[in-house]
Amino acid sequence: MRQRLLHGVRAALVAVPLTFPAVAQDWPHWRGPNFDGSTRAQGLPAEFDRENGVRWRAPLPGPGAGTPIVLGDRVFLPSLDVEHETLVALCLDRRTGEVAWSRTVGGDYLPEGAGKLRLHRRSNYASPSPVTDGEVVVFFFGSGDLAAFALDGEPLWSRNLQRDLGDFAFQWTFSASPTLFEGRLYLPVLQRNEPANGYGKPGAESFLLALDPASGETLVRHVRPSDARMESLESYATMIPSVSADGRKELLVVGGDVVTGHDPETLEELWRWGTWNEGHREIWWRVVPSPVVGGGVVLVCAPKRAPVFAVHLGGEGELGEDGLAWKSEGKRNPVSSDVPTPLFLGGAFFVLSDVRSALSRVDPATGEVAWTTELPGRALWRASPTGADGKVYCIDHAGTLIVVDAESGEIVHSAAFGEEGDDQIRSTVVVAHGDLFVRTNDALFCIGD
């Protein structure tokens, strides 16, 4: 497993892309083979809609924001089963869309009064995305249920993190996706230190987990302190690995008003930068977007309408002003994101602003904005953008998919995939094996020439 992950790592300015080169066309993680939303795929379909250019359409048993992942001829995704009121791990045949296997996950533990499928109406427990290393596939649900399967669907192990480690204390449904890196499974649990929605306990700690993907056993539990308060302690971001040109490896974590880098073996903190919340005055600034590495910096998004910040990698200890490469300008600047995680593609960041309904191309060295494109319609654009073949793919809550030329910013294609009245479509568009995979509230579409 270690050789598969490290083989072919190339030097860049400071951080190098992380890929699964043995299966370069796969999409094994929520943010793809490079952990940044991009892939090197070429020749993707240019003209399509929900009828034309569709290889197959697979009905789903319920909604979910979890993004599909693709490994060879398998597509894995989480879902609700609304009829049976269960959470399910699904595997579809990539060639046909037929169900290869379906497994019910968890359901044997929930905090008293919590729903079986959702904590509140705005999202559900099938929001985190699965992850695979080519040997196992791991599903995590907002209920705390964590389960691993062999690729053929054989259950390997399962556990509920709330039962084992304490009830979650989040205002919204916890939705960080698990990360597999160098033979370990990682998950951050950055929560408030007092009950939220009646769940959790006073004095609850935020912590990082490293687990054995073969057994689910906890290898390391590392407490991550923060001076943030109330909801600002909460993070829904996924842990992102980074490898520098000199071979230094770290895991990047954002939340609690700061971004930190951690040793993958011990999870001990290597460095810390922040804060975007001076004096920790704002108490409702939870973080949703995950960090993104590109051009020698890590990009982090402060909440609501606040700026984005580019922080130098490779530091030690508390980073001061010198740790900051640049930040976007002001509250009215379109380079801001409250929910979507930015994309790094072709040497540039692409920041999708759900609060401004705009997509911007940004230079990672200076923060200079090459272009900003206003996005159409009234629905929210909260799914994270995907990049491939010189294009950026974005989808809104209503299921409208747009394709933006990465160089010019021109919208070159648009297609509606949602049903009338659809809302809350949040799954990222996936690119794998020359096809696009688009998830709506009730179906998964495979689009290809």
Secondary structure, DSSP 8 states (H G I E B T S, - for coil): -HHHHHTT----SSEE----GGGTT-B-STTTTTTSSB----S---S--SSSSEEEEEE-SS------EEETTEEEEEEEETTTTEEEEEEEETTT--EEEEEEE--S---TT--SS-SBTTB-S--S--EE-SSEEEEE-TTSEEEEEETTS-EEEEEEHHHHH-----SS------EEETTEEEEEE---SS-BTTBS-TT---EEEEE-TTT--EEEEEE------GGGG-B----EEEEETT--EEEEEEETTEEEEE-TTT--EEEEE--SSGGG--S---B-S--EEETTEEEEE-STT--EEEEESS--EEE-GGGEEEE--STT-S---SSS--EEETTEEEEEETTTTEEEEE-TTT--EEEEEE--SSS---S--EEETTEEEEE-TT-EEEEEETTT--EEEEEE-S-TT--------EEETTEEEEE-SSEEEEE--
